[in-house]
Amino acid sequence: MEGKPRPEASSAQALAGMDRLIALSIVGQHDIARRLGLNVTDLTCLAHIWDFGDEPPTAGDLAEKANLTTGAITGVVNRLERAGYARRQADPADRRRVRIVADASAAARVALVYQPFYDRLSELFADYSPDEVAVLADWFTRAADAMRLSLEEIRGEDSRTAS
């Protein structure tokens, strides 16, 4: 299947479009989090818990991934527990260690809110050829890597200026 003809675009136009998408996504994440009874930090940390897969994170692991203090993570986990999205669970290998585990129903609850958007994106992807989708997937992956590197640089500069 061939993709549809696309209008020409410059890198500057693509960056401007990306900036608009990011700004709208930030607002959307706040609205989605509020609908789920969470704040954006809590919703982000829930996603990080899922990112760990079959090895649930410790509070320290989650703090590092979210770039938060362990004290802040305690508050996040407390709120996730109260809202029924996650729970603390003793590590079977070391009973002194606590893991943060997503509730079995959490993914379904979150998916209900995200699904209409994902359905629209699926329709959008259907307008692209497999080769074009591969380029988009590659670009998103590489852009995320570039964002992580930029955040590390910014955070490093912040720690140097705080000293």
N, C-alpha and C positions, 0 to 999 in steps of 0.2 A: 504494500500500500504506500502510495506516495503522499507526502504531506501537501497541504494546501499552499497556494502561492502566498508569500508573506511580503508585507511592505518592507522596504529597506529601512534600516535603522542604524544609527551610529552608536558607538560605545557610550557617548554622553546621554543619548536618549534611553539606552538600556539601563544605565545607572539611575537616571531620573525615575524611570518606571520602577526599578527595584526600591528606591528610596520611598516612593509612594506606597508600595506594597508593604514594606517594613513598618512604616508609620501606621498604616491601617491595621496591620497585624498586632502591633502593640496595643492599640485601642481594643481590638477584638479579643485579645488575651485577657484583658481586664474584664470585659463583659462576660466572657466564657467562664472565667474564674468565679465571678460574682454569681452567675447562674448556678454554679456547682457548689456554692457556699464556701468558697475559698478565696484567697488572695492570689495574685500572680506568682509570688514566690512559692507558696504552698503548691500550686498547680505545677510549677516548673520542677519542684523537688519530687512530686509524685511521678512525673515523667522520668526524672533521673532514676528513681527507684526501679521503674520498669526497664530502664536502659541496662541495669546491672544483670538482668536476666535471671538465671537459675541460682545465682549466688547473691542473695539480698545484701545490701550494704549495711555496714555499721553506721552509727551516727557520724563518726569521723570520716568515713568514706563519702557519705552524702554531703557533709560540710565541705570537703575538698572539691567534690564535683560541682557543687553549687556556688563555690567561692564565698561561703558563709562561715561564721565562727561556730564552734560546737554549741555554744550557748544559744545562738540564734536557731540552730537546727533543733535543739530541744523544744523550742516554741513551735517550730514548724511541725515536728512529729506530734506534739500534743494536739495541735489543731487538726492534723490529718486523722489522728485517732478519734477525736471528738466528732468529726464529720463522717467517720466510718470508711475512710479511704485507705488507711494503713494501720498497722499495729506493730508493737515491739514484740520480738520473739527471741527467746534464749537461743544462742548458737549451739547446735547439738555437739559440735566438736570442742567447744569451750564455754561452759555454762556461765562463766563470768562475763562473756561478751554478749551483747544484744544486737540483733539484726533488725532492720526495718523492712517489713514485708507488706506489700500492697494487698489490700483486701480482695478476695476473689471476685467480688461484684464491682470493684472500682472501675475496671476497664470498660465494662458494659455501661456503667453510669456516665462515664466521660464520653464514650463513643456516641451515646445518644445525642449529646450536644454538638459534637464535631461532625457527625455523619452527614448532615445536609451540606456542609462545606466540602467535605471529601467527595460527596456525590457530584457536586459542581466541578470540582477539580478533575474528577474522572472523566466527565463529559468534555472538559477542556483538553485533557490529554488525548482523548479519542480523535481530536482534530489534527493530531500530529502523527507522523510516521514513526515506526519503531526506531529508526535511526535518529530522528529528531528527539524522541523521548530519551534515548540514550545520551544525546548531547546535553539535554536539560538535566538529567540525573547526574552526569559528570560535572556539569557546571555547579549545581547546588552543592555537591560534595566538596568540590574544590573551593567554592566560595565560603562554605562553613569552615574549612581549614584555614582560609585566609582570615576569617573573622576571629577564630580562636587565637591565632598568632597576634592579631592586632589587639585583642583583649589582654593577652599576656603582656604585651608591650605597655599598654595603658596602665595596667595594674602594677607593673614594675615601676613605671614612672610615678604613680601615685604613692607607692611605698617609699620611694626615694625623696619625694617632696615632703612627705609627712615626717621625715627624720629631722 
